[in-house]
Each structure stands twice: as C-alpha cells, then as structure tokens.
Amino acid sequence: MGISGKGRTVGVPRGLLRFLVLKMISEKPMSGAEIVEEIEKQTGSWKPSPGSIYPLLASLHKKGFTKELPKDELGFKRYSFTEEGNRFLEKQIAFGQDFIKKIEFLAPMLVGGFSPEENNEKFRGLKETAKKVIKSFIFLRRNLDRVSERDAKELAEILKDCSTKLEKIIQRLEDKN
C-alpha cells in the first residue's frame, strides 16, 4: 500500500493507523497481532509493522483510551476501550466526516489534475468520465440507506469487471518494460 520511509509508510495518511486501531478496539478487545492481521485482511496489502502497532497501543493505554485485559491462555495481551477512548473516537469520527465532506467537494477538481487528454488524443474524454465516477461514489456514500442488496451486488460486479480490465492494461504496460 505504501513505501516505508523515515519511520512511517509513505502513502498512508498520517493518523490512519491510529484511527483504524481505535475503531477495531472499539468493536472488540484485540491484541496487537490481531490488529495487524485484521488491517492486512481489510486492505489486502498493507501490513503495519509491530514497531508501529505496539508503541501506538502503549500510547493509547497511557492516555487512558484503552485498558489492558489479562493475558489469555495463549499469552496474548488484548486491549479494550474505556469511556475516555469512546469520547476520543467520537471526536476522531467527527473530524473524519468533516474531512470527507471537504474531499468530496474537491475530488472532482482533483481529477482535473489528471488530464492526459490535454497532452494526448488517446485520452480524450477520460477526465470527464473519471469525474462522473467520483461523483457517483460520492452520491452512493451519501445515500447508502437507499442502496438495495441488488444494487450493491450490481455495483460490486461493475467494479470487479472494471478493476480486472484495468489490471490487464497495467499488466500489458508493465510487460513492455
């Protein structure tokens, strides 16, 4: 997901790991190893290092956001949330929602920075199509309660087909190198 450098993974937004750890522990008590495993499972590629997870868990505990549970029979130390942790997570979620609103506003304009058609006839219309896709995702996120199971399955198939086709093109380009 990112390239490691200077103590943190490049490409992973600052604070994302803390938010993911807080969110996971809020759902159920977890150990550091379980958190690493779950993040890797959810992202499919990013596996935070123990050197980033364990100091973060220690910091959250020191600030009173988590409490240590007794070690289980396998020797795992799990962490659970405190009331202070819940309040902190609520603040983080509110901050994240505000950030998402700002990104939603900017996302179509950011796609404008990806404008290969200005330099090459082969890409004519790509920017407008990309903007439409982003606007569609923004609409869907805002209207999740209106998306039926059938709609969700159809969206999943469309995205799977699209990603498969993109990956084939990327593989062809990589094979040319």
Secondary structure, 3 states (H helix, E strand, C coil): CCEEECCEEECCCCCHHHHHHHHHHHHCCECHHHHHHHHHHHHCCCCCCHHHHHHHHHHHHHCCCEEECCCCCCCCCCEEECHHHHHHHHHHHHHHHHHHHHHHHHHHHHHCCCCHHHCCHHHCCHHHHHHHHHHHHHHHHHCHHHCCHHHHHHHHHHHHHHHHHHHHHHHHHHHHC
